[in-house]
Amino acid sequence: MSINIVKHTSQSYIEALCEAADEIKLRAEEIIGDVDGQQNITVRINLNPHEVVTIDVFKTFISGWKQFKKEESA
């Protein structure tokens, strides 16, 4: 279910934030994924009036990490 902030009130933003937090909990394993070689994970919740609330996930990987690990184990 997508959440849309219709009313410009503190309570509607709080409810939207709580719904987004619940969605993050449900997707935690999917969001984290394979951590081998990950440097960081950034999760951003976008709360904008009259728009669907979105969750952005950004991952940063160390370049060459998997190649190095593969060579190291050979």
Summary of the structure (lengths in Angstrom):
residues: 74
radius of gyration: 17.5
end to end distance: 47.2
largest distance: 59.1
contacts: 155
relative contact order: 0.20
helix: 42%
strand: 26%
